[in-house]
Amino acid sequence: MGLRNIRKKGDPILKLKSRKVERFDDRLFTLLDDMRDTMYEADGCGLAAVQVGVLKRAIVIDVGDGLIELINPEIIETEGEQCELEGCLSLPGESGITLRPKRVKVRAQKRDGSFCEYSGEDLKARAFCHEIDHLDGHLYTERLAPQEVIARLKAETQNTEE
Ligand code: ZN
């Protein structure tokens, strides 16, 4: 088990942009393994390399359907919108309602360097957006949903359920 320290709110590294991964070597594999262990230990559903102090475009996500590793991820499609409660391992004890796409499609590399596409809906879509935001130095607190959007989406959901 390789546990790393999770950088917390106020640490300036969280505002920096991460660099593209060019070398798919043992150092990257160790980083990904440690990120996985650190995420599970902290009971999170996603972690970006910058959160353990490494400015590389790599994230790990597990929303309950298995671990995925995304290297140099890019959002290539989004659809719809959702407002749900979101938190972050770097901002313990806090949460806020964010505005995110309902569905996203992501293109990324695996640890062997091959390209792959992933689709996510609801929680998984939020996790993709949240973690990819970290790679550009953004936190979910910059995506908080305006009150009127929350109200509109709530009304729309109720109409669909009737
Ligand atoms: Zn986060």
Residues whose N, C-alpha, C, O or C-beta is under 5 A from the ligand:
A	BS01	ZN	G87 C88 L89
